[in-house]
Amino acid sequence: MATVVDEKMAVPVDVEKEHPISPEPTGGVRDKLLKHSHDADMAMKAFAGREGEIIQLDEATNKRLLRIIDRNLMPLLCVIYGLNYLDKTTLSYASVMGLRKDIHLVGDNYQWLGSMFYIGYLVWEYPTNRLLQRLPLAKYSSFCIIMWGLVLCCLAAVKNFAGAVAVRFFLGVFEAAVTPGFALFTSQWYTKREQGTRIGIWFSFNGWAQIFGGLVAYGIARGSRLHGSLIAPWKIVFLVTGLLTSAIGVIFLFVMPDSQLNARWLSKEDRLLAIERVRVNQQGIGNKHFKMYQLKEALLDPLTWAFAFYALAADIPNGGISNFFSQLIVSFGYTPEQSLLYGTPGGAIEVVALILCGYYGDRWGQRILISTLGLIVAILGMLLIVALPLSNNIGRLIGYYLTQASPTPFVALLSLIASNVAGYTKKTTVAAIYLIAYCTGNIIGPQTFRPKDAPRYIPAEITIICCWGACLIDMVFIWWYCRHQNKKKAAFRAQPHYMKLANQEWLDLTDRENPEFVYTL
């Protein structure tokens, strides 16, 4: 059970009357914290009128709350994130089901269809992050989910390249809110020790979507070939996945709360406890106000650009493989219909890699280093594809399966945006920069698979290996930098005159300005 302890100095009415942390007599950290303490996190509203109380959670209550939160949040996050991936990759399935011929794609038209989704995503990524901060989080996310499903249905109606380009652009616009929004949900509801595993689980539904999508596309293609269909098989794929997405989006609208403050499936007391349990994160549950100093800090923080470099370098391979994996499997010597079926085991590899890396990363407190194991496996897989002869279909197919372990560091860094970036304006800014770099990589990626390089696509494959090698170096730097910052903060807190502000966790401070903040490794 939770207990309440009287503590007069726990939540002061006027935080300026509390002595802050700095041993400096004037200015410095003390003045900076006091200056930024007036526009606090939304969590402070939950504790209004309860000044002088400290709520202590016992282990049983904490586990009970975690079970309730998991039961109500995780199924929706998982299913919708799976649909997010499925809806992006329906183009790959459609490419071997008659799309190219029916809408008269020539030359590099298909490459540009792959890239256009990410152009729309890139254009709208920063505005959508501002809206995620400003508007009710769940309601804005729901709107985007419903709209992207309806836009995907429109692909079934396109007649030419121009129409397909327009639809793919708006598909990217509406899907841009999903990944940063889900990272915000995770940071809002879960402690740092829980976030890596939870993000790994919902992101792993990309793999489940690859399995499900491949089987559905194979069934539609085979059924249409054997029994005929009123409309082209690739159009059925777009309609089925688009309508399913919109239907789940409506459920999301009514079930998902914007924060703990309006969770209908929690009692009034449990809402307070659900906020209290994330106090340890040192970053609160949200702040609706834009703060210029946090934007500047995000732009000057080396971690921001280390994250962005990884997203750019890692998603050049992702952009190529996710749009061309069906054609890549065909190049191994299989039929287009077989490629839909044989692509599904790659999804299983991704699921296993993400869940294992997420779980053991949190358990052993080494999220960054453990995540690199998936990338090393992917590099080995790509080396198999490059080195084995065209006649070795099975060996090259196994190599493709191994490449599907590559998202583990990307997901680890996404979880670090939830865990290691504090200050709501800073968090949404870093998330936007990370995903803008992700879009840029995915725009470049399909362009590396040039028609003249078929069937081996050697230049694209070498590009993938080089990008992943650079990503490994970047991950080691991120691990070293976070470890170094933790040592500096520990030394600062060890100074004899150090004292923290009461309720410092709820003041919407950034990770760099809050000496209590500890970076997750």
C-alpha positions as CSV (number, residue, x, y, z in Angstrom):
1,M,0.0,0.0,0.0
2,A,1.0,3.6,-0.3
3,T,1.6,5.7,2.8
4,V,1.6,9.4,3.4
5,V,4.3,11.1,5.6
6,D,4.1,14.6,6.9
7,E,7.1,16.6,5.7
8,K,6.6,20.4,5.9
9,M,9.5,21.2,3.6
10,A,8.6,18.6,0.9
11,V,6.5,20.8,-1.3
12,P,7.1,24.5,-0.6
13,V,4.5,27.0,-1.6
14,D,7.1,29.4,-2.9
15,V,10.1,27.5,-4.4
16,E,12.2,30.7,-4.4
17,K,12.3,30.5,-0.6
18,E,14.0,27.1,-0.7
19,H,17.7,27.0,-0.9
20,P,18.8,25.3,-4.1
21,I,21.7,23.1,-4.8
22,S,24.6,25.2,-5.7
23,P,27.5,25.9,-3.3
24,E,28.1,29.2,-5.3
25,P,27.0,32.2,-3.2
26,T,25.5,34.0,-6.1
27,G,24.4,33.2,-9.7
28,G,25.4,29.9,-11.3
29,V,23.3,26.8,-11.0
30,R,21.2,28.2,-8.2
31,D,19.9,31.2,-10.1
32,K,19.3,29.2,-13.2
33,L,17.2,26.6,-11.4
34,L,15.1,29.3,-9.7
35,K,14.6,31.1,-12.9
36,H,13.3,28.0,-14.6
37,S,11.2,26.7,-11.6
38,H,8.1,28.9,-12.2
39,D,6.7,27.0,-15.2
40,A,6.6,23.5,-13.7
41,D,5.4,20.2,-15.0
42,M,1.8,19.1,-15.1
43,A,2.5,16.7,-12.3
44,M,2.5,19.6,-9.9
45,K,-1.2,20.0,-10.5
46,A,-1.8,16.5,-9.1
47,F,-0.1,17.4,-5.8
48,A,-1.8,20.8,-5.4
49,G,-3.3,21.1,-2.0
50,R,-1.1,18.3,-0.7
51,E,1.8,20.4,0.4
52,G,3.8,18.9,3.2
53,E,3.1,15.3,2.2
54,I,5.4,12.7,0.9
55,I,3.8,9.6,-0.7
56,Q,5.8,6.4,-0.3
57,L,5.0,3.5,-2.6
58,D,5.6,0.0,-1.4
59,E,6.7,-2.7,-3.8
60,A,3.3,-4.5,-3.9
61,T,1.4,-1.2,-4.8
62,N,4.0,-0.4,-7.5
63,K,3.7,-3.8,-9.1
64,R,-0.1,-3.6,-9.0
65,L,0.0,-0.2,-10.8
66,L,2.5,-1.5,-13.3
67,R,0.1,-4.4,-14.2
68,I,-2.8,-2.0,-14.7
69,I,-0.8,0.4,-16.8
70,D,0.6,-2.4,-19.0
71,R,-2.8,-4.0,-19.4
72,N,-4.4,-0.7,-20.6
73,L,-1.5,0.9,-22.6
74,M,0.7,-1.8,-24.1
75,P,-1.8,-3.7,-26.3
76,L,-2.8,-0.5,-28.1
77,L,0.7,0.8,-28.5
78,C,1.8,-2.6,-29.9
79,V,-1.0,-3.1,-32.4
80,I,-0.9,0.5,-33.7
81,Y,2.9,0.5,-34.0
82,G,2.7,-2.8,-35.9
83,L,0.2,-1.2,-38.3
84,N,2.4,1.8,-38.6
85,Y,5.2,-0.4,-40.1
86,L,2.7,-2.5,-42.1
87,D,1.2,0.5,-43.7
88,K,4.6,1.8,-44.8
89,T,5.7,-1.6,-46.3
90,T,2.5,-2.4,-48.1
91,L,4.2,-0.6,-51.1
92,S,6.8,-3.4,-51.1
93,Y,4.2,-6.1,-51.2
94,A,2.2,-4.2,-53.9
95,S,5.4,-3.9,-56.0
96,V,5.3,-7.6,-56.8
97,M,1.5,-7.9,-57.0
98,G,1.0,-5.8,-60.2
99,L,1.3,-2.2,-58.9
100,R,4.2,-1.2,-61.2
101,K,2.3,-2.3,-64.3
102,D,-1.1,-1.0,-63.3
103,I,0.0,2.6,-62.5
104,H,2.6,2.6,-65.3
105,L,5.8,3.0,-63.2
106,V,9.0,3.4,-65.2
107,G,12.7,4.1,-64.5
108,D,13.2,5.2,-60.9
109,N,9.5,6.0,-60.2
110,Y,9.3,3.2,-57.6
111,Q,12.3,4.5,-55.8
112,W,10.7,7.9,-55.5
113,L,7.5,6.4,-54.2
114,G,9.5,4.9,-51.5
115,S,11.2,8.2,-50.7
116,M,8.1,10.4,-50.9
117,F,6.6,8.9,-47.7
118,Y,9.7,10.1,-45.8
119,I,9.6,13.5,-47.5
120,G,6.1,14.1,-46.1
121,Y,7.3,12.7,-42.7
122,L,10.3,15.0,-42.7
123,V,8.4,18.1,-43.7
124,W,5.8,17.6,-40.9
125,E,8.1,16.1,-38.2
126,Y,9.0,19.3,-36.3
127,P,5.4,20.8,-36.5
128,T,3.9,17.5,-35.3
129,N,6.3,17.4,-32.3
130,R,5.2,20.9,-31.3
131,L,1.6,19.8,-31.6
132,L,2.3,16.7,-29.5
133,Q,3.5,19.0,-26.8
134,R,0.8,21.7,-27.2
135,L,-2.3,19.5,-27.8
136,P,-3.8,16.6,-25.7
137,L,-1.3,13.8,-26.5
138,A,-3.8,10.9,-27.0
139,K,-6.4,12.9,-28.9
140,Y,-3.9,14.4,-31.4
141,S,-2.3,10.9,-31.8
142,S,-5.7,9.4,-32.5
143,F,-6.5,12.0,-35.1
144,C,-3.3,11.2,-36.9
145,I,-3.8,7.4,-36.7
146,I,-7.4,7.6,-38.2
147,M,-6.3,9.9,-41.0
148,W,-3.3,7.8,-42.0
149,G,-5.5,4.8,-42.3
150,L,-7.9,6.7,-44.6
151,V,-5.1,8.1,-46.7
152,L,-3.7,4.6,-47.1
153,C,-7.0,3.4,-48.5
154,C,-6.7,6.2,-51.1
155,L,-3.7,4.3,-52.6
156,A,-6.2,1.8,-53.9
157,A,-7.7,4.5,-56.1
158,V,-4.5,5.9,-57.8
159,K,-4.2,5.5,-61.5
160,N,-0.7,6.9,-62.1
161,F,2.6,7.9,-60.6
162,A,1.5,11.5,-59.8
163,G,-1.5,10.3,-57.8
164,A,0.6,7.7,-55.9
165,V,3.3,10.4,-55.1
166,A,0.6,12.7,-53.6
167,V,-0.9,9.9,-51.4
168,R,2.5,8.7,-50.2
169,F,3.4,12.3,-49.2
170,F,0.3,12.7,-47.0
171,L,0.8,9.2,-45.6
172,G,4.1,10.4,-44.3
173,V,2.6,13.6,-42.9
174,F,0.1,11.7,-40.7
175,E,2.4,8.9,-39.6
176,A,5.0,11.4,-38.4
177,A,3.3,11.7,-35.0
178,V,3.4,8.0,-34.1
179,T,7.0,7.3,-33.1
180,P,7.6,10.5,-31.1
181,G,4.1,10.3,-29.6
182,F,4.6,6.8,-28.4
183,A,8.0,7.6,-26.9
184,L,6.3,10.4,-25.0
185,F,3.6,8.0,-23.7
186,T,6.4,5.6,-22.5
187,S,8.4,8.3,-20.7
188,Q,5.2,9.6,-19.1
189,W,4.0,6.3,-17.7
190,Y,7.1,4.2,-17.1
191,T,10.2,4.5,-15.0
192,K,13.6,4.6,-16.7
193,R,14.3,0.9,-15.7
194,E,11.0,-0.1,-17.5
195,Q,11.3,2.1,-20.6
196,G,13.8,0.1,-22.6
197,T,11.8,-3.1,-22.3
198,R,8.5,-1.4,-23.1
199,I,9.8,0.4,-26.2
200,G,11.5,-2.8,-27.4
201,I,8.1,-4.6,-27.1
202,W,6.0,-2.1,-28.9
203,F,8.7,-1.5,-31.6
204,S,9.0,-5.3,-32.0
205,F,5.5,-5.3,-33.5
206,N,7.2,-4.0,-36.7
207,G,8.4,-7.7,-36.9
208,W,5.0,-9.1,-36.1
209,A,3.6,-6.8,-38.8
210,Q,6.1,-8.1,-41.3
211,I,4.9,-11.6,-40.5
212,F,1.3,-10.7,-40.7
213,G,1.6,-8.5,-43.7
214,G,3.5,-11.1,-45.7
215,L,1.0,-13.8,-44.9
216,V,-2.0,-11.6,-45.8
217,A,-0.4,-10.4,-49.0
218,Y,0.5,-14.0,-50.0
219,G,-3.0,-15.1,-49.2
220,I,-4.5,-12.3,-51.3
221,A,-2.1,-12.9,-54.2
222,R,-2.7,-16.6,-54.2
223,G,-6.4,-16.4,-53.8
224,S,-6.7,-13.8,-56.6
225,R,-4.6,-16.0,-58.9
226,L,-6.6,-19.2,-58.2
227,H,-10.1,-17.7,-58.0
228,G,-9.9,-14.2,-59.5
229,S,-11.0,-10.9,-57.8
230,L,-13.1,-8.0,-58.6
231,I,-10.2,-5.5,-58.1
232,A,-6.5,-5.9,-58.4
233,P,-4.9,-7.8,-55.5
234,W,-2.6,-4.9,-54.5
235,K,-5.6,-2.7,-54.1
236,I,-7.1,-5.2,-51.7
237,V,-4.0,-5.0,-49.6
238,F,-4.2,-1.2,-49.3
239,L,-7.9,-1.3,-48.4
240,V,-7.6,-4.0,-45.8
241,T,-4.7,-2.5,-43.9
242,G,-6.0,1.1,-44.2
243,L,-9.5,0.3,-42.9
244,L,-8.1,-1.8,-40.1
245,T,-5.8,1.1,-39.0
246,S,-8.6,3.7,-38.9
247,A,-10.8,1.3,-36.9
248,I,-8.0,0.8,-34.3
249,G,-7.5,4.6,-34.3
250,V,-11.1,5.1,-33.2
251,I,-10.5,2.6,-30.3
252,F,-7.3,4.5,-29.4
253,L,-9.3,7.8,-29.2
254,F,-11.7,6.4,-26.5
255,V,-9.3,4.3,-24.5
256,M,-5.9,6.1,-24.4
257,P,-5.6,8.9,-21.8
258,D,-3.6,12.1,-22.4
259,S,-1.8,11.5,-19.1
260,Q,-2.3,10.0,-15.7
261,L,-4.5,13.0,-14.8
262,N,-7.4,11.8,-17.0
263,A,-6.9,8.0,-17.1
264,R,-10.5,6.7,-16.7
265,W,-9.3,3.2,-15.8
266,L,-7.4,4.6,-12.7
267,S,-9.1,5.7,-9.5
268,K,-8.4,9.2,-8.3
269,E,-5.9,7.9,-5.7
270,D,-4.2,5.6,-8.3
271,R,-3.7,8.5,-10.7
272,L,-1.7,10.3,-8.0
273,L,0.3,7.1,-7.3
274,A,0.9,6.6,-11.0
275,I,2.5,10.0,-11.1
276,E,4.5,9.4,-7.9
277,R,6.0,6.2,-9.3
278,V,7.7,8.1,-12.1
279,R,9.2,10.8,-9.8
280,V,12.5,8.9,-10.0
281,N,12.7,9.8,-13.7
282,Q,13.4,13.4,-12.8
283,Q,11.4,14.7,-15.8
284,G,7.6,14.8,-14.9
285,I,4.7,13.9,-17.2
286,G,4.5,16.9,-19.5
287,N,4.5,20.7,-20.0
288,K,2.4,22.5,-22.6
289,H,4.6,25.6,-22.9
290,F,7.4,26.2,-25.4
291,K,10.6,27.2,-23.7
292,M,13.3,28.8,-25.9
293,Y,16.2,28.0,-23.6
294,Q,15.4,24.3,-23.9
295,L,15.3,24.5,-27.7
296,K,18.8,26.2,-27.6
297,E,20.1,23.6,-25.2
298,A,18.8,20.8,-27.5
299,L,20.6,22.3,-30.5
300,L,23.9,22.7,-28.5
301,D,23.8,19.3,-26.8
302,P,26.4,16.8,-28.4
303,L,24.0,13.9,-27.6
304,T,21.4,15.4,-29.9
305,W,23.7,15.3,-32.9
306,A,25.1,11.9,-31.9
307,F,21.5,10.6,-31.9
308,A,20.8,12.3,-35.3
309,F,24.0,10.9,-36.9
310,Y,22.9,7.4,-35.9
311,A,19.4,7.8,-37.3
312,L,20.8,9.2,-40.6
313,A,23.4,6.5,-41.0
314,A,21.3,3.6,-39.9
315,D,18.2,4.5,-41.9
316,I,20.0,4.7,-45.3
317,P,20.1,0.9,-45.1
318,N,16.6,0.8,-43.6
319,G,15.1,2.9,-46.4
320,G,16.6,0.6,-49.0
321,I,15.7,-2.8,-47.3
322,S,12.2,-1.9,-46.2
323,N,11.2,-0.8,-49.7
324,F,13.1,-3.4,-51.7
325,F,13.1,-6.5,-49.5
326,S,10.5,-8.3,-51.7
327,Q,12.5,-7.5,-54.8
328,L,15.7,-8.4,-53.0
329,I,14.3,-11.9,-52.2
330,V,13.1,-12.3,-55.9
331,S,16.7,-11.5,-56.9
332,F,17.8,-14.5,-54.8
333,G,16.0,-16.7,-57.3
334,Y,12.4,-16.9,-55.8
335,T,9.1,-16.1,-57.5
336,P,7.2,-12.8,-56.6
337,E,4.6,-14.9,-54.8
338,Q,7.3,-16.8,-52.8
339,S,8.9,-13.5,-51.9
340,L,5.8,-12.5,-49.9
341,L,5.9,-15.7,-47.9
342,Y,9.7,-16.0,-47.5
343,G,10.0,-12.5,-46.1
344,T,8.0,-13.3,-43.0
345,P,10.8,-15.1,-40.9
346,G,12.8,-11.9,-41.0
347,G,10.0,-10.4,-38.9
348,A,10.5,-13.1,-36.3
349,I,14.2,-12.3,-36.1
350,E,13.4,-8.6,-35.5
351,V,10.9,-9.5,-32.7
352,V,13.3,-11.8,-30.9
353,A,16.3,-9.3,-31.2
354,L,14.3,-6.3,-30.0
355,I,12.7,-8.0,-27.0
356,L,15.9,-9.7,-25.8
357,C,18.0,-6.6,-26.2
358,G,15.4,-4.4,-24.5
359,Y,15.0,-6.8,-21.6
360,Y,18.6,-7.5,-20.9
361,G,19.6,-3.9,-21.5
362,D,17.3,-2.8,-18.7
363,R,18.2,-5.8,-16.5
364,W,21.9,-5.3,-16.7
365,G,21.8,-1.5,-17.0
366,Q,23.7,-1.5,-20.3
367,R,21.0,-0.6,-22.8
368,I,23.4,1.0,-25.3
369,L,26.1,-1.7,-25.5
370,I,23.7,-4.6,-25.5
371,S,21.7,-3.1,-28.4
372,T,24.8,-3.1,-30.6
373,L,24.7,-6.9,-30.7
374,G,21.8,-6.8,-33.0
375,L,23.6,-4.5,-35.4
376,I,26.7,-6.8,-35.4
377,V,24.4,-9.7,-36.4
378,A,22.9,-7.6,-39.2
379,I,26.4,-6.7,-40.5
380,L,27.2,-10.4,-40.7
381,G,24.0,-11.0,-42.6
382,M,24.8,-8.4,-45.2
383,L,28.3,-9.8,-45.6
384,L,26.7,-13.1,-46.4
385,I,24.5,-11.5,-49.1
386,V,27.5,-9.7,-50.6
387,A,30.0,-12.6,-50.4
388,L,27.8,-15.6,-51.4
389,P,27.3,-16.4,-55.1
390,L,23.9,-15.8,-56.8
391,S,23.4,-19.6,-56.9
392,N,23.4,-19.9,-53.1
393,N,19.8,-18.9,-52.7
394,I,19.3,-20.3,-49.2
395,G,22.6,-18.8,-47.8
396,R,21.7,-15.3,-49.1
397,L,18.1,-15.6,-47.8
398,I,19.5,-16.4,-44.3
399,G,21.7,-13.4,-44.7
400,Y,18.6,-11.3,-45.3
401,Y,17.0,-12.7,-42.2
402,L,20.0,-11.7,-40.1
403,T,19.8,-8.1,-41.3
404,Q,16.4,-7.8,-39.6
405,A,18.2,-7.6,-36.2
406,S,19.5,-4.2,-37.2
407,P,16.9,-2.0,-35.5
408,T,18.0,-2.8,-31.9
409,P,20.3,0.3,-31.5
410,F,17.8,2.6,-33.2
411,V,15.2,1.4,-30.6
412,A,17.7,1.8,-27.8
413,L,18.3,5.4,-28.8
414,L,14.6,6.0,-29.1
415,S,14.2,4.7,-25.5
416,L,17.1,7.0,-24.5
417,I,15.2,10.0,-25.8
418,A,12.5,8.9,-23.3
419,S,15.0,8.2,-20.5
420,N,17.9,10.6,-21.0
421,V,16.3,13.8,-22.4
422,A,14.5,15.9,-19.8
423,G,12.6,19.2,-20.2
424,Y,9.5,18.7,-22.3
425,T,10.4,21.3,-25.0
426,K,13.9,19.8,-25.2
427,K,12.5,16.2,-25.4
428,T,10.2,17.0,-28.2
429,T,12.9,18.9,-30.1
430,V,15.5,16.1,-29.8
431,A,12.8,13.6,-30.9
432,A,12.0,15.8,-33.9
433,I,15.7,16.1,-34.9
434,Y,16.2,12.3,-34.4
435,L,13.3,11.5,-36.7
436,I,14.1,14.2,-39.3
437,A,17.5,12.4,-39.6
438,Y,15.6,9.1,-39.7
439,C,13.5,10.5,-42.6
440,T,16.6,11.8,-44.5
441,G,18.2,8.4,-44.3
442,N,15.1,6.7,-45.5
443,I,14.8,9.2,-48.4
444,I,18.4,8.4,-49.5
445,G,18.1,4.6,-48.9
446,P,15.8,3.7,-51.8
447,Q,18.0,5.7,-54.2
448,T,21.0,3.4,-53.5
449,F,19.0,0.5,-55.1
450,R,19.4,1.5,-58.7
451,P,17.7,-0.5,-61.5
452,K,21.0,-0.9,-63.4
453,D,22.5,-2.7,-60.4
454,A,19.9,-5.5,-60.3
455,P,19.9,-8.3,-59.5
456,R,22.8,-8.1,-57.0
457,Y,22.6,-4.4,-56.0
458,I,26.3,-4.5,-55.0
459,P,26.7,-0.7,-54.5
460,A,23.7,-0.6,-52.2
461,E,24.9,-3.6,-50.2
462,I,28.4,-2.0,-49.7
463,T,26.7,1.3,-48.7
464,I,24.7,-0.6,-46.0
465,I,27.8,-2.2,-44.5
466,C,29.7,1.1,-44.4
467,C,26.7,2.9,-42.7
468,W,26.3,0.2,-40.1
469,G,30.0,0.3,-39.3
470,A,29.8,4.0,-38.7
471,C,26.8,3.4,-36.4
472,L,28.8,1.1,-34.2
473,I,31.4,3.8,-33.6
474,D,28.6,6.3,-32.8
475,M,27.0,4.0,-30.3
476,V,30.3,3.6,-28.4
477,F,30.7,7.4,-28.3
478,I,27.1,7.8,-26.9
479,W,27.8,5.3,-24.2
480,W,31.1,7.0,-23.2
481,Y,29.5,10.5,-23.2
482,C,26.6,9.5,-20.9
483,R,29.0,7.7,-18.5
484,H,31.2,10.8,-18.5
485,Q,28.3,13.1,-17.7
486,N,27.1,10.8,-14.9
487,K,30.6,11.1,-13.2
488,K,30.5,14.9,-13.5
489,K,27.0,15.1,-11.9
490,A,28.0,12.7,-9.1
491,A,31.0,14.9,-8.3
492,F,28.8,18.0,-8.2
493,R,26.3,16.3,-5.9
494,A,29.1,15.2,-3.6
495,Q,30.1,18.9,-2.8
496,P,29.5,19.7,0.9
497,H,27.0,22.6,0.3
498,Y,24.9,20.7,-2.2
499,M,21.1,20.7,-1.5
500,K,18.3,19.9,-4.0
501,L,15.1,21.9,-4.5
502,A,12.0,20.3,-3.1
503,N,9.9,18.7,-5.8
504,Q,12.8,19.4,-8.2
505,E,11.6,16.4,-10.2
506,W,8.4,18.3,-11.3
507,L,10.0,21.6,-12.3
508,D,10.4,20.7,-16.0
509,L,14.2,21.1,-15.8
510,T,16.4,19.7,-18.6
511,D,18.8,16.8,-18.1
512,R,21.8,19.0,-18.3
513,E,20.7,21.6,-15.7
514,N,19.4,19.2,-13.2
515,P,22.2,17.8,-11.1
516,E,19.9,15.0,-9.8
517,F,19.5,13.6,-13.3
518,V,21.3,10.4,-14.0
519,Y,21.8,9.2,-17.6
520,T,20.8,5.6,-18.5
521,L,23.5,3.6,-20.1
